[in-house]
Amino acid sequence: MKRYLMIIMLAIMVTFCISCGKEPGNTASDKEEFTDSLTETGSGLARQVGPSEEIRIYRGEEYISLKEDMADIRWYDCRNMDKKEKALLEGCVPNITFNEETVFPEEMSDTFPAKEYLEAGKKPGLGVEALHEQGITGKGVSIAVIDQVLYTGHPEYASKLALYEEMHVTPNQTGSMHAAALASLSVGDSCGVAPDAKLYFWGLDNVLSWKEDGENNLAWEEYARVIDRIIEVNKTLPENDKIRVIAIARGYDFTGDEEEDKRLQVMLDAVERAKKEGIFVLTTSTEQNYDFFSDYQTEAPFAGLGKIDPAADPDSVDNYTLGAWQWFSPDMFANSLLVPMDGRTTADMSGDTYVYYADGGWSWTVPYVAGVYALCCQVRPDMTPEEFYHAAMETSTEITRMQPGGSQSCTFHVINPQALISCLQEER
């Protein structure tokens, strides 16, 4: 079952990762030459990365994803749709992914409140903004992210970017949607859980070669190099500004392939080195690196929430249910800690605009949890991952929801950031 979950997760991540070095708008070298771009001091920008303007043209003119129950119409002028396509789009409500450059048909103005979805999707939800008003914003804490190439200039997170470097990246890439989303959801001004945390970001091409396909093509040793670079940079930072968490929105497991498992072990060894330095390495396979989840009898320590009404109050726990794609096996998430995942708005990759994602992947939970961990570290500087998880589970809110289209009701544990912070404050 665990392997099956990993396959599903990777499929969802691939669906979202429309720019991975080979798509228009994120150009890779024809010769496929991987390079590093590092700073001399471990601060600032090794390279200023621009928005992916080509993807806007490509997607807007040539691409549209329109299915019976979901649609992705970023950059698309829906007035160009024929009558059949417009009817199909109407049937996708509310599962429509769009951005601020999407033009909707006039006849949909009453049935799909796009602006309301987009604005509600910016909010981290579950009372996080109330914590911000109390001054609990992640100030004095640093978050590291390893992901794709980041558009460094987006105003949602540009002022938080203490360091941007690239390792094992093909030259001249522009920003990717995945990287912009992770930066937004962790430290963004309007979207982020920890808007005053500093962001240290490493762009990485996660494959050994863009010319090869398959599971054995993942560049685990390159992840290890970046983790060791993070440890090196962290040693230069003052005590009140240390990197406390590394966010890697990727899952992994041993496959039985000797060569691939050997490369994966190199990364896992690097994770152990980071743990010894007091850094929480958060991935979509966090259970591979920590053992305190066994107390809760779950293979998925963190999982995602969907919204019942995307335009409704994102702070109300009554507006949440299990994330859409996870309902294929709800029992797997009965003891997981659930955080907002579906119905989120993030910085866009193609300019200083925003995009609304109707469905999220496991990737969207990683920056949220990293942000909450930063809030906890602000309140409790000696916080450990074990203490964090136990406190988060103990203060979580239980919800019971009916499986869509079925008769089974399921109970889940939803993170309660306000109760979590209150608990930690009382323990000081």
FITI-63198 format. One record per residue (C-alpha): x, y, z. Coordinates in steps of 0.5 Angstrom, whole numbers, padded with zeros to 4 digits, always signed. Layout:
XYZ...
//
This chain:
+0000+0000+0000+0006+0005+0002+0009+0004-0005+0002+0005-0008+0001+0012-0004+0008+0014-0007+0006+0012-0014+0000+0016-0013+0004+0022-0010+0009+0022-0015+0004+0022-0021+0000+0028-0018+0007+0032-0017+0008+0031-0024+0001+0033-0026+0003+0040-0023+0010+0040-0025+0009+0043-0032+0016+0046-0032+0021+0041-0031+0027+0044-0036+0024+0041-0042+0017+0045-0043+0017+0052-0046+0018+0057-0041+0024+0053-0037+0029+0052-0042+0034+0047-0041+0041+0047-0045+0041+0043-0051+0047+0040-0049+0044+0038-0042+0050+0041-0038+0049+0042-0031+0052+0047-0027+0052+0050-0020+0051+0058-0019+0053+0059-0012+0055+0066-0008+0061+0068-0005+0058+0069+0002+0052+0065+0003+0048+0071+0002+0044+0074-0003+0042+0072-0010+0047+0068-0014+0043+0069-0020+0037+0073-0021+0032+0069-0025+0026+0072-0029+0019+0070-0030+0017+0064-0035+0014+0069-0040+0014+0064-0045+0010+0059-0042+0004+0064-0042+0004+0064-0049+0005+0057-0050-0001+0055-0045-0005+0061-0047-0005+0059-0055-0004+0052-0055-0006+0048-0048-0012+0047-0044-0014+0041-0040-0021+0040-0040-0024+0034-0037-0031+0032-0034-0029+0034-0027-0023+0038-0027-0020+0044-0031-0013+0047-0032-0014+0054-0036-0009+0058-0033-0007+0064-0038-0013+0061-0043-0018+0066-0046-0024+0062-0045-0028+0066-0049-0025+0062-0055-0028+0056-0053-0034+0053-0057-0041+0051-0054-0039+0044-0052-0033+0046-0048-0036+0052-0044-0041+0047-0042-0036+0042-0040-0032+0047-0036-0039+0049-0033-0039+0042-0030-0032+0042-0027-0034+0048-0022-0031+0048-0017-0025+0044-0019-0022+0049-0024-0015+0051-0023-0014+0058-0026-0009+0065-0026-0010+0072-0026-0009+0072-0033-0015+0067-0035-0021+0070-0038-0028+0067-0036-0034+0067-0041-0039+0072-0038-0044+0067-0037-0040+0064-0032-0040+0070-0027-0045+0067-0023-0043+0060-0022-0036+0061-0021-0034+0067-0017-0026+0066-0019-0024+0073-0015-0027+0070-0009-0024+0063-0010-0017+0067-0011-0017+0071-0005-0020+0066+0000-0014+0062-0003-0009+0066-0001-0010+0066+0007-0006+0060+0010-0013+0059+0014-0014+0055+0021-0013+0062+0025-0006+0063+0022-0007+0070+0021-0009+0071+0028-0003+0069+0030+0001+0074+0026-0003+0079+0029+0000+0077+0036+0007+0078+0033+0008+0070+0032+0010+0071+0024+0017+0066+0024+0021+0072+0026+0028+0070+0028+0027+0063+0024+0030+0061+0017+0027+0056+0013+0031+0053+0007+0027+0050+0001+0030+0045-0004+0026+0045-0011+0026+0047-0018+0029+0054-0021+0025+0060-0017+0023+0066-0020+0027+0071-0015+0023+0077-0016+0016+0076-0015+0014+0081-0009+0010+0075-0005+0017+0073-0003+0023+0077-0006+0024+0081+0001+0024+0074+0005+0030+0071+0000+0036+0072+0004+0040+0067-0001+0038+0064-0007+0043+0059-0010+0043+0053-0016+0046+0047-0016+0046+0041-0021+0042+0046-0026+0042+0047-0033+0043+0054-0035+0039+0060-0037+0032+0057-0034+0027+0061-0032+0022+0060-0026+0018+0054-0025+0011+0054-0022+0013+0049-0016+0018+0053-0014+0014+0059-0013+0009+0056-0010+0013+0053-0004+0016+0060-0003+0009+0063-0003+0006+0058+0002+0012+0058+0007+0014+0065+0007+0009+0069+0003+0007+0076+0005-0001+0074+0003+0000+0067+0003+0005+0064+0007+0005+0061+0014+0011+0065+0017+0011+0071+0013+0017+0074+0017+0022+0068+0017+0028+0068+0012+0028+0064+0006+0034+0060+0004+0032+0057-0003+0036+0052-0007+0034+0051-0014+0036+0044-0017+0034+0039-0023+0032+0033-0019+0034+0028-0025+0041+0025-0027+0039+0027-0034+0033+0030-0038+0034+0025-0044+0032+0019-0039+0026+0017-0036+0024+0013-0030+0025+0012-0023+0032+0010-0023+0034+0017-0026+0033+0021-0020+0039+0025-0017+0039+0023-0010+0046+0025-0009+0045+0032-0012+0040+0033-0006+0045+0030-0001+0050+0036-0004+0045+0041-0003+0043+0039+0004+0051+0039+0006+0051+0046+0003+0045+0048+0007+0049+0045+0013+0055+0049+0011+0051+0056+0010+0048+0055+0017+0054+0055+0021+0056+0062+0019+0049+0064+0021+0048+0068+0028+0044+0063+0033+0038+0068+0033+0037+0067+0025+0039+0059+0024+0036+0055+0019+0031+0050+0023+0028+0047+0017+0029+0044+0010+0023+0043+0006+0023+0038+0000+0017+0037-0003+0019+0030-0006+0018+0023-0003+0022+0017-0004+0023+0010-0002+0028+0004-0003+0026+0000-0010+0030-0006-0009+0034-0003-0015+0041-0004-0012+0044+0002-0016+0038+0007-0014+0038+0005-0007+0045+0006-0006+0044+0013-0009+0038+0014-0005+0042+0012+0002+0047+0018+0000+0042+0023+0001+0039+0019+0007+0046+0020+0010+0046+0027+0009+0039+0028+0012+0042+0025+0018+0048+0030+0018+0043+0035+0018+0039+0032+0024+0045+0032+0028+0046+0040+0027+0039+0041+0029+0035+0042+0023+0028+0038+0021+0029+0035+0014+0021+0035+0012+0019+0031+0006+0013+0028+0003+0017+0021+0006+0019+0024+0013+0017+0018+0016+0023+0015+0013+0028+0019+0017+0024+0020+0024+0021+0014+0028+0017+0018+0033+0011+0017+0028+0010+0010+0030+0007+0012+0036+0001+0014+0032+0001+0008+0027+0001+0012+0021+0005+0011+0014+0003+0018+0013+0005+0023+0018+0003+0029+0014-0003+0029+0009-0008+0035+0006-0014+0038+0007-0019+0040+0002-0024+0045+0002-0032+0044+0002-0033+0051+0000-0027+0055-0003-0030+0062-0003-0032+0061+0005-0028+0062+0011-0021+0059+0011-0021+0060+0018-0027+0055+0020-0025+0048+0021-0032+0046+0019-0030+0048+0012-0025+0043+0011-0025+0036+0009-0020+0030+0007-0016+0033+0001-0020+0031-0006-0015+0025-0009-0014+0022-0002-0021+0020-0001-0019+0013-0005-0016+0011+0001-0019+0015+0007-0017+0010+0012-0009+0011+0011-0010+0018+0013-0014+0017+0020-0008+0018+0024-0005+0023+0020-0004+0031+0021-0008+0034+0016-0006+0041+0014-0009+0046+0008-0007+0043+0001-0013+0044-0004-0016+0051-0006-0010+0055-0005-0007+0061-0008+0000+0062-0010+0005+0067-0013+0005+0065-0021+0011+0063-0025+0010+0068-0031+0010+0075-0027+0008+0078-0021+0001+0075-0021-0003+0070-0017-0005+0063-0019-0011+0059-0016-0010+0051-0015-0016+0047-0014-0013+0041-0012-0006+0040-0009-0001+0035-0009+0003+0033-0002+0008+0038-0004+0003+0043-0002+0003+0041+0005+0011+0041+0006+0011+0049+0006+0005+0049+0010+0008+0045+0016+0015+0048+0015+0012+0055+0016+0008+0052+0022+0015+0049+0025+0018+0056+0024+0012+0059+0028+0014+0054+0034+0021+0055+0034+0020+0063+0035+0016+0061+0041+0020+0055+0043+0027+0056+0040+0029+0049+0043+0024+0046+0039+0025+0039+0037+0021+0035+0031+0019+0030+0036+0016+0035+0041+0013+0039+0035+0009+0033+0032+0007+0030+0039+0004+0037+0041+0001+0038+0034-0003+0032+0035-0005+0033+0042-0008+0040+0040-0011+0038+0033-0018+0038+0032-0022+0032+0030-0027+0032+0024-0032+0027+0022-0033+0027+0014-0037+0023+0010-0034+0020+0004-0036+0023-0003-0041+0019-0006-0041+0013-0001-0044+0012+0006-0037+0011+0010-0036+0017+0015-0029+0018+0017-0025+0022+0023-0019+0026+0022-0014+0030+0026-0013+0037+0023-0008+0042+0025-0010+0047+0030-0004+0052+0030-0007+0057+0035-0008+0051+0040-0001+0049+0038+0002+0055+0040-0002+0056+0046+0001+0050+0049+0008+0051+0047+0007+0058+0051+0004+0055+0057+0010+0050+0057+0015+0056+0057
//
